[in-house]
Amino acid sequence: MREQGATVICIANLGDKAVAALADECIFVPQLPERHLIYAETVCLQLLSYCFAVQAGIDVDNPRNLVKSVAVE
């Protein structure tokens, strides 16, 4: 991906320098047991996608292509 000009972003445990060296940007999460790590990573990915959407000018409160039955209260 890097050879094609992409910025590589990784999510790694705090202090994991081997993984951080492979990426352009690294988001560190605390060292947790494997079964709890998914929650820390999910929060980071959701915040990252939110920031990308806002920066791209996408209305995050009114997503496109949402089925009407889901959107209507």
N, CA, C and O atoms as CSV, one atom per row, in Angstrom:
chain,resi,resn,atom,element,x,y,z
A,1,MET,N,N,0.832,-1.187,0.000
A,1,MET,CA,C,0.000,0.000,0.000
A,1,MET,C,C,0.872,1.245,0.000
A,1,MET,O,O,0.572,2.227,-0.678
A,2,ARG,N,N,1.939,1.193,0.756
A,2,ARG,CA,C,2.824,2.353,0.827
A,2,ARG,C,C,3.458,2.631,-0.536
A,2,ARG,O,O,3.657,3.790,-0.899
A,3,GLU,N,N,3.777,1.575,-1.293
A,3,GLU,CA,C,4.366,1.749,-2.618
A,3,GLU,C,C,3.421,2.449,-3.580
A,3,GLU,O,O,3.864,3.064,-4.550
A,4,GLN,N,N,2.131,2.360,-3.321
A,4,GLN,CA,C,1.146,3.021,-4.171
A,4,GLN,C,C,0.794,4.406,-3.660
A,4,GLN,O,O,-0.104,5.053,-4.200
A,5,GLY,N,N,1.492,4.877,-2.620
A,5,GLY,CA,C,1.310,6.235,-2.134
A,5,GLY,C,C,0.336,6.384,-0.981
A,5,GLY,O,O,-0.024,7.506,-0.624
A,6,ALA,N,N,-0.097,5.283,-0.393
A,6,ALA,CA,C,-1.056,5.353,0.712
A,6,ALA,C,C,-0.339,5.625,2.030
A,6,ALA,O,O,0.816,5.239,2.213
A,7,THR,N,N,-1.032,6.290,2.938
A,7,THR,CA,C,-0.538,6.476,4.295
A,7,THR,C,C,-0.989,5.275,5.114
A,7,THR,O,O,-2.177,4.955,5.145
A,8,VAL,N,N,-0.060,4.618,5.770
A,8,VAL,CA,C,-0.364,3.418,6.555
A,8,VAL,C,C,-0.569,3.833,8.009
A,8,VAL,O,O,0.307,4.433,8.633
A,9,ILE,N,N,-1.748,3.496,8.532
A,9,ILE,CA,C,-2.093,3.782,9.920
A,9,ILE,C,C,-2.311,2.449,10.624
A,9,ILE,O,O,-3.011,1.580,10.104
A,10,CYS,N,N,-1.719,2.282,11.803
A,10,CYS,CA,C,-1.893,1.028,12.534
A,10,CYS,C,C,-2.425,1.306,13.936
A,10,CYS,O,O,-2.308,2.413,14.462
A,11,ILE,N,N,-3.002,0.281,14.512
A,11,ILE,CA,C,-3.406,0.311,15.914
A,11,ILE,C,C,-2.565,-0.754,16.612
A,11,ILE,O,O,-2.580,-1.922,16.223
A,12,ALA,N,N,-1.832,-0.340,17.648
A,12,ALA,CA,C,-0.905,-1.263,18.309
A,12,ALA,C,C,-0.979,-1.091,19.812
A,12,ALA,O,O,-1.436,-0.067,20.321
A,13,ASN,N,N,-0.516,-2.120,20.512
A,13,ASN,CA,C,-0.414,-2.034,21.972
A,13,ASN,C,C,0.608,-0.971,22.357
A,13,ASN,O,O,1.581,-0.736,21.642
A,14,LEU,N,N,0.375,-0.354,23.468
A,14,LEU,CA,C,1.274,0.674,23.984
A,14,LEU,C,C,2.681,0.103,24.141
A,14,LEU,O,O,2.876,-0.912,24.811
A,15,GLY,N,N,3.653,0.756,23.522
A,15,GLY,CA,C,5.030,0.325,23.615
A,15,GLY,C,C,5.477,-0.663,22.556
A,15,GLY,O,O,6.633,-1.086,22.575
A,16,ASP,N,N,4.610,-1.046,21.635
A,16,ASP,CA,C,4.966,-1.994,20.571
A,16,ASP,C,C,5.660,-1.234,19.443
A,16,ASP,O,O,5.010,-0.762,18.510
A,17,LYS,N,N,6.964,-1.121,19.535
A,17,LYS,CA,C,7.731,-0.329,18.576
A,17,LYS,C,C,7.918,-1.049,17.245
A,17,LYS,O,O,8.132,-0.394,16.224
A,18,ALA,N,N,7.843,-2.377,17.229
A,18,ALA,CA,C,8.018,-3.129,15.988
A,18,ALA,C,C,6.893,-2.842,15.010
A,18,ALA,O,O,7.136,-2.641,13.820
A,19,VAL,N,N,5.668,-2.822,15.504
A,19,VAL,CA,C,4.522,-2.531,14.640
A,19,VAL,C,C,4.517,-1.054,14.245
A,19,VAL,O,O,4.220,-0.715,13.099
A,20,ALA,N,N,4.844,-0.188,15.188
A,20,ALA,CA,C,4.864,1.249,14.911
A,20,ALA,C,C,5.877,1.601,13.835
A,20,ALA,O,O,5.669,2.554,13.084
A,21,ALA,N,N,6.966,0.854,13.746
A,21,ALA,CA,C,7.989,1.128,12.735
A,21,ALA,C,C,7.506,0.797,11.325
A,21,ALA,O,O,8.051,1.320,10.352
A,22,LEU,N,N,6.504,-0.050,11.197
A,22,LEU,CA,C,5.992,-0.446,9.889
A,22,LEU,C,C,4.986,0.540,9.318
A,22,LEU,O,O,4.661,0.466,8.133
A,23,ALA,N,N,4.483,1.466,10.138
A,23,ALA,CA,C,3.412,2.365,9.710
A,23,ALA,C,C,3.882,3.819,9.707
A,23,ALA,O,O,4.873,4.179,10.342
A,24,ASP,N,N,3.133,4.637,8.970
A,24,ASP,CA,C,3.407,6.077,8.961
A,24,ASP,C,C,2.857,6.736,10.219
A,24,ASP,O,O,3.493,7.616,10.799
A,25,GLU,N,N,1.696,6.312,10.625
A,25,GLU,CA,C,1.047,6.819,11.841
A,25,GLU,C,C,0.618,5.622,12.676
A,25,GLU,O,O,0.252,4.581,12.131
A,26,CYS,N,N,0.659,5.764,13.987
A,26,CYS,CA,C,0.285,4.658,14.860
A,26,CYS,C,C,-0.586,5.171,16.002
A,26,CYS,O,O,-0.266,6.171,16.645
A,27,ILE,N,N,-1.676,4.479,16.239
A,27,ILE,CA,C,-2.565,4.772,17.362
A,27,ILE,C,C,-2.310,3.694,18.407
A,27,ILE,O,O,-2.489,2.505,18.143
A,28,PHE,N,N,-1.894,4.116,19.582
A,28,PHE,CA,C,-1.581,3.160,20.633
A,28,PHE,C,C,-2.769,2.987,21.570
A,28,PHE,O,O,-3.422,3.956,21.956
A,29,VAL,N,N,-3.034,1.735,21.925
A,29,VAL,CA,C,-4.067,1.409,22.909
A,29,VAL,C,C,-3.371,0.724,24.090
A,29,VAL,O,O,-2.304,0.135,23.917
A,30,PRO,N,N,-3.960,0.796,25.284
A,30,PRO,CA,C,-3.319,0.158,26.442
A,30,PRO,C,C,-3.201,-1.355,26.254
A,30,PRO,O,O,-3.986,-1.967,25.529
A,31,GLN,N,N,-2.229,-1.933,26.906
A,31,GLN,CA,C,-2.075,-3.381,26.849
A,31,GLN,C,C,-3.179,-4.021,27.679
A,31,GLN,O,O,-3.267,-3.819,28.890
A,32,LEU,N,N,-4.006,-4.785,27.011
A,32,LEU,CA,C,-5.156,-5.436,27.636
A,32,LEU,C,C,-5.145,-6.910,27.272
A,32,LEU,O,O,-4.466,-7.306,26.325
A,33,PRO,N,N,-5.894,-7.732,28.013
A,33,PRO,CA,C,-6.063,-9.116,27.584
A,33,PRO,C,C,-6.724,-9.159,26.197
A,33,PRO,O,O,-7.497,-8.269,25.842
A,34,GLU,N,N,-6.416,-10.180,25.439
A,34,GLU,CA,C,-6.887,-10.294,24.066
A,34,GLU,C,C,-8.410,-10.128,23.943
A,34,GLU,O,O,-8.890,-9.510,22.993
A,35,ARG,N,N,-9.157,-10.671,24.889
A,35,ARG,CA,C,-10.623,-10.594,24.797
A,35,ARG,C,C,-11.156,-9.181,25.042
A,35,ARG,O,O,-12.287,-8.888,24.654
A,36,HIS,N,N,-10.381,-8.299,25.671
A,36,HIS,CA,C,-10.815,-6.924,25.912
A,36,HIS,C,C,-10.231,-5.936,24.899
A,36,HIS,O,O,-10.700,-4.804,24.787
A,37,LEU,N,N,-9.228,-6.363,24.179
A,37,LEU,CA,C,-8.544,-5.484,23.239
A,37,LEU,C,C,-9.469,-5.016,22.118
A,37,LEU,O,O,-9.306,-3.907,21.610
A,38,ILE,N,N,-10.418,-5.829,21.733
A,38,ILE,CA,C,-11.343,-5.475,20.655
A,38,ILE,C,C,-12.127,-4.212,20.971
A,38,ILE,O,O,-12.444,-3.447,20.061
A,39,TYR,N,N,-12.446,-3.973,22.238
A,39,TYR,CA,C,-13.212,-2.789,22.609
A,39,TYR,C,C,-12.377,-1.528,22.455
A,39,TYR,O,O,-12.868,-0.520,21.947
A,40,ALA,N,N,-11.139,-1.570,22.882
A,40,ALA,CA,C,-10.257,-0.403,22.748
A,40,ALA,C,C,-10.001,-0.094,21.274
A,40,ALA,O,O,-9.981,1.071,20.879
A,41,GLU,N,N,-9.807,-1.126,20.467
A,41,GLU,CA,C,-9.557,-0.921,19.042
A,41,GLU,C,C,-10.791,-0.401,18.328
A,41,GLU,O,O,-10.675,0.445,17.442
A,42,THR,N,N,-11.969,-0.886,18.692
A,42,THR,CA,C,-13.200,-0.443,18.051
A,42,THR,C,C,-13.465,1.036,18.299
A,42,THR,O,O,-13.881,1.752,17.388
A,43,VAL,N,N,-13.230,1.493,19.512
A,43,VAL,CA,C,-13.432,2.909,19.823
A,43,VAL,C,C,-12.496,3.763,18.971
A,43,VAL,O,O,-12.921,4.785,18.432
A,44,CYS,N,N,-11.242,3.366,18.841
A,44,CYS,CA,C,-10.289,4.113,18.014
A,44,CYS,C,C,-10.738,4.164,16.559
A,44,CYS,O,O,-10.683,5.221,15.931
A,45,LEU,N,N,-11.180,3.034,16.021
A,45,LEU,CA,C,-11.607,2.993,14.627
A,45,LEU,C,C,-12.867,3.821,14.389
A,45,LEU,O,O,-12.992,4.464,13.347
A,46,GLN,N,N,-13.803,3.813,15.340
A,46,GLN,CA,C,-15.009,4.612,15.193
A,46,GLN,C,C,-14.692,6.104,15.214
A,46,GLN,O,O,-15.240,6.866,14.418
A,47,LEU,N,N,-13.815,6.522,16.117
A,47,LEU,CA,C,-13.417,7.936,16.166
A,47,LEU,C,C,-12.656,8.340,14.910
A,47,LEU,O,O,-12.839,9.444,14.398
A,48,LEU,N,N,-11.811,7.457,14.417
A,48,LEU,CA,C,-11.064,7.741,13.201
A,48,LEU,C,C,-11.994,7.892,12.001
A,48,LEU,O,O,-11.836,8.822,11.210
A,49,SER,N,N,-12.953,6.993,11.860
A,49,SER,CA,C,-13.890,7.083,10.741
A,49,SER,C,C,-14.781,8.315,10.869
A,49,SER,O,O,-15.122,8.933,9.860
A,50,TYR,N,N,-15.159,8.680,12.082
A,50,TYR,CA,C,-15.944,9.891,12.301
A,50,TYR,C,C,-15.159,11.128,11.850
A,50,TYR,O,O,-15.691,11.990,11.151
A,51,CYS,N,N,-13.892,11.203,12.258
A,51,CYS,CA,C,-13.063,12.361,11.884
A,51,CYS,C,C,-12.852,12.433,10.375
A,51,CYS,O,O,-12.895,13.519,9.797
A,52,PHE,N,N,-12.624,11.282,9.726
A,52,PHE,CA,C,-12.475,11.272,8.272
A,52,PHE,C,C,-13.760,11.737,7.583
A,52,PHE,O,O,-13.701,12.487,6.609
A,53,ALA,N,N,-14.911,11.301,8.078
A,53,ALA,CA,C,-16.181,11.692,7.474
A,53,ALA,C,C,-16.423,13.189,7.634
A,53,ALA,O,O,-16.843,13.849,6.683
A,54,VAL,N,N,-16.169,13.724,8.801
A,54,VAL,CA,C,-16.355,15.160,9.028
A,54,VAL,C,C,-15.411,15.960,8.142
A,54,VAL,O,O,-15.810,16.970,7.562
A,55,GLN,N,N,-14.159,15.515,8.033
A,55,GLN,CA,C,-13.173,16.213,7.211
A,55,GLN,C,C,-13.562,16.163,5.732
A,55,GLN,O,O,-13.273,17.100,4.988
A,56,ALA,N,N,-14.211,15.085,5.301
A,56,ALA,CA,C,-14.648,14.958,3.913
A,56,ALA,C,C,-15.956,15.689,3.640
A,56,ALA,O,O,-16.413,15.720,2.498
A,57,GLY,N,N,-16.563,16.274,4.661
A,57,GLY,CA,C,-17.802,17.016,4.484
A,57,GLY,C,C,-19.043,16.150,4.447
A,57,GLY,O,O,-20.081,16.580,3.945
A,58,ILE,N,N,-18.956,14.937,4.967
A,58,ILE,CA,C,-20.100,14.024,4.991
A,58,ILE,C,C,-20.919,14.293,6.246
A,58,ILE,O,O,-20.368,14.430,7.338
A,59,ASP,N,N,-22.241,14.367,6.083
A,59,ASP,CA,C,-23.128,14.587,7.227
A,59,ASP,C,C,-23.238,13.286,8.015
A,59,ASP,O,O,-23.920,12.352,7.592
A,60,VAL,N,N,-22.571,13.232,9.150
A,60,VAL,CA,C,-22.542,11.989,9.937
A,60,VAL,C,C,-23.851,11.734,10.669
A,60,VAL,O,O,-24.095,10.615,11.120
A,61,ASP,N,N,-24.697,12.751,10.794
A,61,ASP,CA,C,-25.977,12.570,11.479
A,61,ASP,C,C,-27.088,12.142,10.532
A,61,ASP,O,O,-28.187,11.818,10.982
A,62,ASN,N,N,-26.823,12.134,9.227
A,62,ASN,CA,C,-27.825,11.741,8.249
A,62,ASN,C,C,-27.149,10.875,7.179
A,62,ASN,O,O,-26.887,11.355,6.076
A,63,PRO,N,N,-26.868,9.615,7.491
A,63,PRO,CA,C,-26.139,8.769,6.538
A,63,PRO,C,C,-26.953,8.495,5.278
A,63,PRO,O,O,-28.178,8.385,5.314
A,64,ARG,N,N,-26.225,8.388,4.152
A,64,ARG,CA,C,-26.881,8.090,2.877
A,64,ARG,C,C,-27.258,6.617,2.811
A,64,ARG,O,O,-26.718,5.782,3.537
A,65,ASN,N,N,-28.197,6.321,1.922
A,65,ASN,CA,C,-28.576,4.939,1.603
A,65,ASN,C,C,-29.058,4.143,2.809
A,65,ASN,O,O,-28.940,2.918,2.832
A,66,LEU,N,N,-29.595,4.825,3.803
A,66,LEU,CA,C,-30.150,4.123,4.957
A,66,LEU,C,C,-31.594,3.758,4.625
A,66,LEU,O,O,-32.347,4.610,4.153
A,67,VAL,N,N,-31.979,2.552,4.854
A,67,VAL,CA,C,-33.331,2.091,4.541
A,67,VAL,C,C,-34.344,2.913,5.345
A,67,VAL,O,O,-34.144,3.168,6.532
A,68,LYS,N,N,-35.431,3.325,4.686
A,68,LYS,CA,C,-36.420,4.177,5.346
A,68,LYS,C,C,-37.004,3.527,6.597
A,68,LYS,O,O,-37.283,4.216,7.578
A,69,SER,N,N,-37.189,2.228,6.574
A,69,SER,CA,C,-37.789,1.574,7.740
A,69,SER,C,C,-36.883,1.700,8.976
A,69,SER,O,O,-37.362,1.644,10.108
A,70,VAL,N,N,-35.599,1.868,8.756
A,70,VAL,CA,C,-34.684,2.029,9.874
A,70,VAL,C,C,-34.679,3.485,10.332
A,70,VAL,O,O,-34.606,3.761,11.530
A,71,ALA,N,N,-34.758,4.421,9.375
A,71,ALA,CA,C,-34.647,5.839,9.693
A,71,ALA,C,C,-35.928,6.419,10.295
A,71,ALA,O,O,-35.861,7.381,11.059
A,72,VAL,N,N,-37.079,5.861,9.969
A,72,VAL,CA,C,-38.345,6.404,10.459
A,72,VAL,C,C,-38.580,5.891,11.875
A,72,VAL,O,O,-38.420,4.703,12.156
A,73,GLU,N,N,-38.960,6.800,12.749
A,73,GLU,CA,C,-39.205,6.410,14.145
A,73,GLU,C,C,-40.596,5.867,14.334
A,73,GLU,O,O,-40.966,5.493,15.447
